[in-house]
Amino acid sequence: MSVPTMKLALGTFACNGIEAFLDTDILSGVEAAVSDLAQRIEAGMAVVGVPRLARDAAADDQGHSVDLSVDERTWLLLKREAARQGATLSQLVTHSVLVYLAELDRLAPPGAAEAL
């Protein structure tokens, strides 16, 4: 069985956030965000929904494109969650990156932003 893969176009803001908080490897940052989202879904935790504005917006700010491969279980979780939210898989994953970065920012000690 082949591993499901999706092409994502991340905006400059998301790419800069990944580079600032995680590293220059954009794909690893996306994978960390998707893993966090999948764990939250599996645990039955509340998931921050994709805003309607993000669902309606055209993807015109493309900072970086990545090919994300996930296991079958994660693929099904993401597809189900995207359908529940009325979003595409790409919109859900892109939004999960922003939510993950916001959580990292929230957990960062005061003054940590200046150190970056």
N, C-alpha and C positions, 0 to 999 in steps of 0.2 A: 504494500500500500504506500502511495506517495505521501509526502509530508505537505500539508496545505501551506501555500505561500500567498502572501498578498503584497502588492506594491503600494507603498505609502509615500505621499509627498508631504513632508513636514515644513511648516512655515519657519521663517528665520527666527522668530521669537522662541519657538520650541527648541530649535537647534542650538541657539545661544544658551538657553537654560540647561540643556543636557551638557554642553561643553563646560559651563560654569560649575555645575554641581557634581557631575559624574566623571567626564573625561571627553576627549575628542572623538571617541568611538560612538557615533550617533546610534548605530544599530544596537549596541549593548545597552544604551540608555532606553531605547524603545522596548527592548526585551525585558528590562527591569520593570518598566511601567506596566507592561502587559502581564508579567508574572504577578505583580502586586494586585492588579485588577482581577485576575483570575482567582487569586487567593481570597479576595474580598467576596467575590460572587459565590465561590464554593462554601465560604463560611457563613453565608446568608447575611453579610453585612450590607448596610446601605451603600449604594454606589452613586456617586455624583453624576447626575444625568447630563447628557450632551445638551447644551442650551439650544433652543429653537433657532436662535440667530446663527449658530454654527452649522446647524443642519441646512439652513436656507442659503448660507453664504457660498459664493463661488471660491474655489481654491486658487486664488491669484497670487498669493505670497508663498512661493515654493522655495524654501531654503535648501532643502536636501531631499533626495529620494532614496528610499531603502526598500529592500525586499525582505520581508519578515516571514520566517518559517516558524510554525508552531506545531505542537503535537495535536493529534486528532481531538483529544479531550478539550484542550484549550480552544481549538477552533470552534467546536460545538458550543462551548460556554460563551465565547465572544459573539457568535452568530445569534444565539438565543437572546443575549443581552441587547445586541444592536436592534433586533426585531422588536423587543419589548420597548425600547426607547424610540422606535421609529427613525432610527439612524442607519447609515451604512456602516459596514465594518471599518472602513477607513476613518470615518468621522469618529466612531467610538474609540478606536486605538489612538488617533491623534489627540482626542480630548483626554484620554487616560494619561498620556504623556504630560499634558499641562497640569492635570490634577496631581500627578505624582510629583512633579517639580514644585508645585505649590506646597505640598506636604513636606517635602525636603526643606523648603525655604522656611516654613513654619517651625520646623524642628531645629533649624540652625541656631546656634547660640547668637545672642546680640553681638553685632560687630563682625560676624563671620563674612558678610557680604564684602566688607572692605578688604578682607584678607584675600579674596579671590581676585 
